[in-house]
């Protein structure tokens, strides 16, 4: 997210300061951009990056409930196994006994 913010700030700054009256800033911007094609390319790549990042977060949000339910069920099962183990009824199914202990 921070990288995207910095990209947007850079694009905004370059667009707003292309026609500045300060000679040092104008020289720096002209040397960096050389022409408007590079500015447009930066703008398009920033937009593409933003689009990919947005889709990634949307996919995470869409699968959040499914992942939460699966983790909750797994945790409940492990807690049941632990309660049975400590009550002396059943050994833990996923833990193998270690003979060296």
Helices and strands as residue ranges (DSSP letters): H 2-16, H 23-33, H 36-62, H 64-87
